[in-house]
Each structure stands twice: as C-alpha cells, then as structure tokens.
C-alpha cells in the first residue's frame, strides 16, 4: 500500500479525477511485472523443488546435498518406520536400514504406531537408522507401505496431532503415488493401480506421463503426475519389484562410484539411474518443461533413485554427462492432458 501511494504521488495524480488513470497505470505495470516474472521462470534452470521418500535405501558415503539451496538441504520429507522395543532396542524398516551408507540432507520423520513419532527438521538425520545408537533390528514387515499410510494418518509429535500439518499431510498423499508406482497392488478391496489410487486419494492430480524401460533385470516405470491447480508435478520412481533388482540393493558399501560429480554413490543405484535417464528422459523432458515446479517421490529403491536424481539435477554441474542426461529446461507452465495407465508390464509382481 505504501509503495502504491508513493507511485501515485510521484506521478502527481494523487488527488481528484486523476486517481482513475493512475490506478490504470499501476494495474498495467503490475500485469507487466507478472509477465516478466513468467518469462524469467521460463528461462530459469530446472531444479527438483522437493523430495518425498518412504523406506528409501541409503545412497552415499556422505549425505547428498541440494546445491540449489543456501542451506544445501532438500525441501520435503524422508519417512521411515520404527517400533520401540524393551531394553532400548528398536525394530526399523529393513529397507531404510539395508546398508551402511547415508541418506540425503532432508527433514526426516521416524514413524511409530504408538505414542509420539520423531521429527528432525532442517538437514534431518541422514545417519538414521543405520548409524544410530543402540540395537536396531531390521524388520521386513515395516517396509510395507500400509505402515506408512497408517502412521502418517495418525501422526503425533510431542503429544499433538500433527497429521494435517505440512509436510506430513503432503507425505500421506504422495505415499499413494510411491505405492502406485508398482503398477498394481493388492488392497483389502482387491487390486488397485496408479490410476485408481490417484482418483481415490489425489483428486486434484492427474496422470500425465508413464514411461517404461526394460533394463533386463526389470521393466521399470517412471511416472509424472500433475496438480490441476498449480501445475506442479511429481516424478515418481518405481521401487524394487524383481528378485534381480533385490540383489542389486544388496551391493555392499565398498561398491560405490562417482555419479554426477558426487563421490561414493551406491554403484547399483547410480547405474540404474543412468539406464533410466538414457532410456526414457528424452520422452519425459518435454513434459517436465510444462510443470510449474517438479518434485520426486518413491518407495524403497524408488526413494533412493529420487534422492540421487534430485541431487544431480540441483547440482548445476553443466557439462557433466550425468547432469546433462537428467536435466531439462523450465518452460511455460501448462496443464497437460490426462493419460490412461498402460497395460501391466510382463514382470509386475504387485510388490508391497
């Protein structure tokens, strides 16, 4: 308001009949500013705005960072499940505890079914659960996505109901995308698909892209889901769904390589992401350019791929082969047409 009056005084139009043309000039200037902002956004380098992962496997010998942010911390949330046991012991999601590597710097929530969960804001806890104190017992059952749906919906932090707060409400919604990425799942009422999960749990979102790549060990799916109001998008990575992929997850911590300028990245995940970027990014790139902002999500291996992908895109390492394979140019935002989900791939196992 003060700025508006300043402009009116500057134009000598603050009194009498001249107020109306002054207002028109201010409105024209505002429209011009909005247009300039849109053009600036269109030419801005692409970044991954946020990441949401569920039971993600750790990715690197040191935490991956978001170099597009002054804090070097990703927006979003990493979730993993845990049960407290007597004598200070804990059961933890076996996927999140699969190796001795570290997770990305991102806010972290440790989800429990009874009592309070733990939330670590800021850089989160890239060291947990593998490097935490005390005895931590990996539990395969805690890796099931049903645990994430239930615990996010009943989330309590320090005695208060926090399930409707950001980013926890967003995580609960996006968990259905991470689950739907497996193409088809067994639910209480029968089989559900990515398409049906979006319709049931994310009514303001639509499926706008699905690409499949046969990487010999599996037919992998990458999905883009777009918000119909904001035109934000989520790139969703599929998790482990074949036995061959499971053995890729078991590569030990000494099997690490450089990826996108980051040393010490899990070689299995880095190689998988290189295959995916080479195989399908040329088809996804034009659609990502029509998104206002882009995030990524995934469960298990899908969450690990999301972390590495986001770190690479946000590294700004122009000229590096991995960066060039993963990045895209930000364009004018556009609501893209909804597509139908493709028929099930040959090796769909309905992973949990």
C-alpha positions as CSV (number, residue, x, y, z in Angstrom):
1,X,0.0,0.0,0.0
2,X,2.8,2.4,0.9
3,X,4.5,1.7,-2.4
4,X,1.3,2.3,-4.4
5,X,0.8,5.7,-2.7
6,X,4.4,6.5,-3.5
7,X,3.9,5.9,-7.2
8,X,0.7,8.0,-7.2
9,X,2.5,10.9,-5.6
10,X,5.4,10.5,-8.0
11,X,3.0,10.8,-10.9
12,X,1.3,13.8,-9.4
13,X,-2.0,12.1,-9.7
14,X,-2.9,11.6,-6.0
15,X,-5.9,14.0,-5.9
16,X,-9.1,14.5,-7.7
17,X,-10.2,12.9,-11.1
18,X,-6.6,11.8,-11.9
19,X,-6.8,8.8,-9.5
20,X,-8.5,6.6,-12.0
21,X,-5.9,6.9,-14.8
22,X,-3.2,6.4,-12.1
23,X,-4.8,3.2,-11.0
24,X,-4.9,2.0,-14.6
25,X,-1.2,2.7,-15.0
26,X,-0.5,0.8,-11.8
27,X,-2.5,-2.2,-13.0
28,X,-0.7,-2.1,-16.3
29,X,2.6,-2.0,-14.5
30,X,1.5,-5.0,-12.3
31,X,0.5,-7.0,-15.3
32,X,3.8,-6.2,-17.0
33,X,5.7,-7.3,-13.8
34,X,3.7,-10.6,-13.7
35,X,4.6,-11.2,-17.4
36,X,8.2,-10.5,-16.8
37,X,8.2,-13.0,-13.8
38,X,6.7,-15.7,-16.0
39,X,9.4,-15.1,-18.7
40,X,12.1,-15.2,-16.0
41,X,10.6,-18.5,-14.7
42,X,10.5,-19.9,-18.2
43,X,14.2,-19.3,-18.7
44,X,15.3,-20.5,-15.2
45,X,17.3,-23.6,-14.9
46,X,15.3,-26.7,-13.9
47,X,15.5,-27.9,-10.3
48,X,13.8,-30.5,-8.2
49,X,11.7,-28.5,-5.8
50,X,11.0,-31.2,-3.2
51,X,11.5,-34.9,-2.4
52,X,9.3,-37.3,-0.5
53,X,10.6,-40.8,0.2
54,X,9.3,-43.8,2.1
55,X,11.6,-46.5,3.4
56,X,14.3,-45.3,1.0
57,X,17.6,-47.2,0.9
58,X,20.7,-45.1,1.8
59,X,22.6,-43.8,-1.1
60,X,26.1,-42.4,-0.5
61,X,29.2,-42.5,1.8
62,X,28.3,-38.9,2.7
63,X,24.9,-37.2,2.7
64,X,23.8,-35.9,-0.7
65,X,23.1,-32.2,-0.7
66,X,20.9,-29.8,-2.5
67,X,23.3,-27.3,-4.1
68,X,20.4,-25.1,-5.4
69,X,19.7,-24.1,-1.8
70,X,21.8,-21.9,0.5
71,X,21.2,-24.4,3.3
72,X,22.2,-27.3,0.9
73,X,19.1,-29.1,2.3
74,X,16.3,-30.5,0.3
75,X,12.7,-29.5,0.8
76,X,10.3,-32.3,1.5
77,X,10.4,-35.3,3.9
78,X,12.1,-38.6,4.3
79,X,10.0,-41.2,6.2
80,X,10.9,-44.5,7.7
81,X,9.1,-46.7,10.2
82,X,10.2,-47.9,13.6
83,X,8.9,-49.8,16.6
84,X,10.4,-49.3,20.1
85,X,11.3,-52.5,22.0
86,X,12.2,-53.2,25.6
87,X,15.8,-52.5,26.8
88,X,16.3,-49.7,24.3
89,X,16.1,-51.8,21.2
90,X,14.3,-50.8,18.0
91,X,12.7,-52.5,15.0
92,X,13.3,-50.5,11.9
93,X,12.2,-50.7,8.3
94,X,14.6,-53.2,6.7
95,X,14.9,-51.1,3.5
96,X,15.9,-47.9,5.3
97,X,18.5,-50.0,7.3
98,X,19.8,-52.1,4.4
99,X,23.4,-50.8,4.2
100,X,25.9,-48.5,6.0
101,X,25.6,-45.6,3.6
102,X,23.9,-42.2,4.4
103,X,20.7,-40.6,3.2
104,X,20.3,-37.1,1.8
105,X,20.0,-33.9,3.8
106,X,16.2,-33.6,4.1
107,X,13.8,-33.3,7.0
108,X,13.2,-36.7,8.5
109,X,10.3,-38.3,10.3
110,X,10.6,-41.6,12.2
111,X,7.1,-43.1,12.2
112,X,5.8,-45.1,15.1
113,X,2.4,-46.7,15.5
114,X,2.1,-45.9,19.2
115,X,2.9,-42.7,21.1
116,X,5.0,-39.9,19.6
117,X,7.0,-40.2,16.4
118,X,10.3,-38.3,16.0
119,X,10.7,-35.4,13.6
120,X,14.1,-33.8,12.7
121,X,13.7,-30.6,10.7
122,X,16.5,-28.8,8.8
123,X,19.1,-31.3,7.5
124,X,17.2,-34.2,9.0
125,X,19.1,-37.2,10.2
126,X,21.0,-38.7,7.2
127,X,22.7,-41.1,9.6
128,X,19.5,-42.8,10.7
129,X,18.7,-45.6,11.1
130,X,21.9,-47.4,10.2
131,X,24.3,-45.2,12.3
132,X,22.0,-44.6,15.3
133,X,22.9,-45.7,18.8
134,X,21.6,-48.8,20.4
135,X,20.4,-52.1,18.8
136,X,18.4,-51.6,15.7
137,X,16.8,-54.8,14.2
138,X,15.7,-54.7,10.6
139,X,12.1,-55.7,10.0
140,X,10.8,-56.5,6.5
141,X,7.2,-56.1,7.6
142,X,7.8,-52.4,8.4
143,X,8.8,-51.9,4.8
144,X,5.2,-52.5,3.7
145,X,3.6,-49.2,2.5
146,X,0.5,-49.9,4.6
147,X,2.5,-49.0,7.7
148,X,3.3,-45.6,6.1
149,X,-0.3,-44.8,5.3
150,X,-1.5,-45.7,8.8
151,X,1.3,-44.0,10.7
152,X,1.2,-40.8,8.7
153,X,-2.5,-40.6,9.2
154,X,-2.2,-41.0,13.0
155,X,1.0,-39.0,13.4
156,X,1.6,-37.4,16.8
157,X,4.6,-35.3,17.7
158,X,5.3,-34.2,21.3
159,X,1.7,-35.1,22.3
160,X,-0.1,-33.2,19.5
161,X,-1.9,-34.5,16.4
162,X,0.3,-33.4,13.5
163,X,-1.0,-35.4,10.6
164,X,-2.7,-32.4,8.9
165,X,0.5,-30.2,9.2
166,X,2.8,-29.7,6.3
167,X,4.8,-31.6,5.1
168,X,3.2,-34.6,6.8
169,X,-0.2,-34.2,5.0
170,X,1.6,-34.0,1.7
171,X,3.7,-37.1,2.5
172,X,0.5,-39.1,3.3
173,X,-1.0,-38.1,-0.1
174,X,2.3,-38.7,-2.0
175,X,2.7,-42.1,-0.4
176,X,-0.1,-43.4,-2.6
177,X,2.0,-42.4,-5.7
178,X,5.0,-44.2,-4.4
179,X,2.8,-47.2,-3.8
180,X,1.1,-46.9,-7.2
181,X,4.4,-46.7,-9.0
182,X,4.5,-50.6,-8.8
183,X,1.6,-50.6,-11.4
184,X,-0.7,-52.8,-9.4
185,X,-1.1,-53.5,-5.7
186,X,-3.2,-55.9,-3.6
187,X,-5.5,-53.9,-1.3
188,X,-8.3,-55.0,1.0
189,X,-10.9,-54.5,-1.7
190,X,-8.9,-56.1,-4.5
191,X,-6.3,-54.8,-6.9
192,X,-5.5,-51.1,-7.2
193,X,-3.5,-49.3,-9.8
194,X,-1.7,-46.0,-10.1
195,X,-4.7,-44.7,-11.9
196,X,-7.2,-45.7,-9.3
197,X,-5.1,-44.5,-6.4
198,X,-4.8,-41.0,-7.9
199,X,-8.6,-40.9,-8.4
200,X,-9.2,-42.1,-4.8
201,X,-6.6,-40.1,-2.8
202,X,-5.3,-37.2,-5.0
203,X,-8.5,-35.9,-6.8
204,X,-6.8,-32.7,-7.8
205,X,-3.9,-34.5,-9.6
206,X,-3.8,-36.3,-12.9
207,X,-1.5,-38.8,-14.6
208,X,0.2,-37.1,-17.5
209,X,3.1,-39.5,-18.3
210,X,4.1,-43.1,-17.9
211,X,7.3,-44.4,-19.5
212,X,8.6,-48.0,-19.2
213,X,12.2,-49.2,-19.7
214,X,13.2,-52.8,-19.9
215,X,16.6,-52.8,-18.1
216,X,16.9,-56.6,-18.4
217,X,16.6,-57.1,-14.7
218,X,13.1,-55.5,-14.7
219,X,10.6,-53.4,-16.6
220,X,10.9,-50.1,-14.8
221,X,8.2,-47.4,-14.7
222,X,8.6,-43.7,-14.3
223,X,5.5,-41.6,-13.9
224,X,4.6,-37.9,-14.0
225,X,1.6,-36.8,-12.0
226,X,0.5,-33.1,-12.3
227,X,-1.6,-30.9,-9.9
228,X,-4.5,-29.5,-11.9
229,X,-4.5,-26.2,-9.9
230,X,-0.8,-25.3,-9.5
231,X,0.6,-27.3,-12.4
232,X,3.2,-28.7,-10.0
233,X,4.4,-32.2,-11.0
234,X,5.8,-35.2,-9.2
235,X,8.2,-37.6,-10.9
236,X,7.6,-41.0,-9.3
237,X,10.2,-43.7,-9.4
238,X,9.3,-47.4,-9.1
239,X,10.9,-49.4,-6.3
240,X,12.2,-53.0,-6.3
241,X,9.9,-55.4,-7.9
242,X,12.0,-58.3,-9.1
243,X,14.5,-60.6,-7.4
244,X,17.3,-59.4,-9.7
245,X,16.7,-55.8,-8.5
246,X,16.7,-57.0,-4.9
247,X,20.2,-58.4,-5.3
248,X,21.2,-55.0,-6.8
249,X,20.2,-53.5,-3.5
250,X,22.5,-55.8,-1.6
251,X,25.7,-54.4,-3.1
252,X,28.0,-53.6,-0.2
253,X,29.2,-50.2,0.8
254,X,32.6,-50.7,-0.9
255,X,30.8,-50.8,-4.2
256,X,30.5,-47.1,-4.7
257,X,31.2,-44.9,-7.7
258,X,31.2,-41.3,-8.8
259,X,27.8,-40.1,-10.1
260,X,27.1,-36.6,-11.4
261,X,30.2,-35.3,-9.6
262,X,29.3,-36.9,-6.2
263,X,31.8,-39.4,-5.0
264,X,30.8,-42.5,-3.1
265,X,27.3,-43.1,-4.6
266,X,25.9,-46.7,-4.3
267,X,27.0,-48.2,-7.6
268,X,23.8,-50.2,-8.2
269,X,21.6,-47.2,-7.9
270,X,23.9,-44.9,-9.9
271,X,24.0,-47.5,-12.7
272,X,20.2,-48.0,-12.6
273,X,19.6,-44.2,-12.8
274,X,22.0,-43.9,-15.8
275,X,20.0,-46.5,-17.6
276,X,16.7,-44.8,-16.8
277,X,17.9,-41.4,-17.8
278,X,19.4,-42.7,-21.1
279,X,16.3,-44.7,-21.9
280,X,13.3,-42.5,-21.0
281,X,14.4,-39.0,-20.2
282,X,14.1,-37.8,-23.8
283,X,10.4,-38.7,-23.5
284,X,9.8,-37.2,-20.1
285,X,11.8,-34.0,-20.7
286,X,9.2,-32.1,-22.8
287,X,6.5,-32.8,-20.2
288,X,8.7,-31.8,-17.2
289,X,9.3,-28.5,-19.0
290,X,5.5,-27.8,-18.8
291,X,5.4,-28.2,-15.0
292,X,5.5,-25.2,-12.7
293,X,7.6,-26.9,-10.1
294,X,8.9,-30.5,-10.1
295,X,9.3,-32.8,-7.1
296,X,10.1,-36.5,-6.9
297,X,8.9,-39.4,-4.8
298,X,9.4,-43.1,-4.4
299,X,9.4,-46.1,-2.0
300,X,12.5,-48.3,-1.3
301,X,14.7,-48.3,-4.3
302,X,12.4,-45.7,-5.8
303,X,13.2,-43.4,-3.0
304,X,16.9,-43.9,-3.4
305,X,16.7,-43.1,-7.1
306,X,14.7,-39.9,-6.3
307,X,17.4,-38.8,-3.8
308,X,20.2,-39.3,-6.3
309,X,18.2,-37.8,-9.2
310,X,17.4,-34.6,-7.2
311,X,21.0,-34.2,-6.1
312,X,22.2,-34.4,-9.6
313,X,19.6,-32.0,-11.2
314,X,20.2,-29.5,-8.4
315,X,24.0,-29.7,-8.6
316,X,24.1,-27.4,-11.6
317,X,27.1,-29.3,-13.0
318,X,26.6,-28.2,-16.6
319,X,28.6,-30.4,-18.9
320,X,28.8,-33.4,-16.7
321,X,27.3,-36.4,-18.6
322,X,25.0,-37.4,-15.8
323,X,23.7,-33.9,-15.3
324,X,23.0,-33.4,-19.0
325,X,21.2,-36.7,-19.1
326,X,18.9,-35.8,-16.2
327,X,18.2,-32.1,-16.6
328,X,15.5,-30.3,-18.6
329,X,14.7,-26.7,-19.4
330,X,12.0,-24.9,-17.4
331,X,9.3,-23.7,-19.8
332,X,5.8,-22.1,-19.6
333,X,3.6,-24.0,-17.2
334,X,0.8,-25.8,-18.8
335,X,-1.9,-28.2,-17.6
336,X,-1.2,-31.4,-19.6
337,X,-3.9,-33.8,-20.8
338,X,-4.6,-36.8,-18.6
339,X,-3.5,-40.2,-20.0
340,X,-4.6,-43.7,-19.3
341,X,-2.3,-46.1,-17.5
342,X,-0.5,-48.6,-19.7
343,X,-1.3,-52.3,-19.6
344,X,0.7,-54.1,-16.9
345,X,4.3,-55.0,-17.7
346,X,5.4,-58.5,-18.1
347,X,7.2,-58.8,-14.6
348,X,4.7,-57.0,-12.5
349,X,4.6,-58.8,-9.2
350,X,2.3,-56.4,-7.2
351,X,5.2,-55.6,-4.8
352,X,4.3,-54.4,-1.3
